[in-house]
Amino acid sequence: MASDEEIIESELKGKTLLVYMHILKSKESSVGVREIQRALRFSSPSVSSYHLNKLKDMGLVESIRGDYSLIREIRVGVLKQFVSVGGVMLPRYLFYAVLVTTMLATFLLQNPFNPTELYITTVIFGLVPLVILWYETFRLWRDRPR
């Protein structure tokens, strides 16, 4: 028997995922059908309504007088790789990439270039994770649902 989260993960994709992401990022407590239509450039309000009702059937949003508000936040699929900060979805790796970049920059600023084995090893051990983390951050950002 599939769990509730597995069912939601199988249903939450495509335009339904875009609607869910828009509601997650929205600064307002609730959104309307026409707002979704305009924001996501759907062809008609009925497309917005269909996907909002699909989210409602999944138990993720509720409808109060035609306005839909988030009642359950769930992280499935690609959403597991993002953190919401002030309505902006940021890749989790971004925080680690900034930390490693800051650490390496601090080391380089505090220690003038000295071509010793220890210095070069330290710089390489800083550059390798820095490149990997920034690559993963940009890859996630590029592949995010819009």
N, C-alpha and C positions, 0 to 999 in steps of 0.2 A: 504494500500500500504506500503510495507516494505521500510525502509530508506536505503540509500547507505551503511551506517555503518552496519546495520543488515544483508544486503546481503553479505558484505565482511566477517563479523563474521561467517556466516554460511559456507562460502567457504574456509576460512583460517584455515585449520586444517590438521593434518597428515603431510605428506612430504612437502606439500606446506608451512605449518607453519615453518617447519625446514629450508626450503630454505629462507623464509622471515627473520627468526632469524639470519641465517648466513649472509645475506646481511646487516642486522642491526648491527651486531657485527664486520663486516669487517672494517679493517682500510683503505682499498683501496676505492677509490671513485666508482669503478665499478668492477664487477666480471664476469667471463666468464663461459660458460656451463661446460667445463672440470674442472675448478676450483671447481665448486659446486659438480660435480660428485666425484672428489677425496676427497674433504673435508667431504662430507656426506656419502661417500662409496656407492653411487648408482651403480647399475649394468651396466648402460650404459649412454652415454651422452644424449640420447633421453629422459631418465627419467628426467634429470636436465632441459632439454629444455622444456619439457611439463609443469613442475611446474613453470619455469620462465615465460613462455607464459601465464600461468594462472594468475600469479601476474601482468603481463603486461595488461591483459584484465580487471583486477580489478582496474587498474589505480594506482598501487603502485610502479611499476618500469617502466623504459623506456629502450629501446634497441638502442644502437648506435654502429653500425658496429660489432654486435655480442657480445658486452659487455653490461651488464645490470647494471643500477644504480638506486638507490632509489630516487623516486620523491615525495613520500608521506609516512610519518610515521604515522601509526595508531596503537592505543592500543585497542585491543579487547581480550576478554576472559582472559586467564592467563597472557597475556602481560600487562594488567592493573596493575598487582601487582609487576611489575619490573621497574627499572630505569636503563638506560644505562649510565655507567660512563667509559669513555675511551675504549669503545668497549666491556665492560664486563657488562652483565646483572645482576644486584643485586636486591634482594627482597627489597621492600620499608620498610618492618618492620626492616631490618637490622639497619637502621639509628636510629630508636627509641630504639632498643635493646641496641645498643652501648651507646646511651645517658643515658638510665636508669642504665645500668651497671656502667658507669662512675660516675653517681651521687651517687649510693649506695657505690661504692668503696671509693669515696671521703669522704662520711659520716663516713664509718667505719675506715678510716685512720685518720681522724681528731678527732674522738671521741673514746677513748679507751673503751673496753667492760665495761658496767655498767648495771647490770641486773635490771634496773628500768622498770616500766611499759611503760613509754614514749619511752625509748630506744628500747625495744623489739617490740613495736607497729610500730615504725619507720622502723625498719629492716624488719618486716613482710610486711608492706606497700610498701617497696622497692623490696622485693623478689617476691611477687606475680606477678606484672607486668613484672618483669625481666624474670621469668620462662615462662610466656605466650608469651611474645614477641620473646624470643629465640626459643621456640617451633614452633611458626608460621613461623619464618624466615627459620628454617631448613626444615619444611614441604614444604614451597614454593620452596626452593632450590632443594629439592629432587624431586619434581613433575614438575620442569621446563621442557619445551621442549628442547631437546638437539640438 
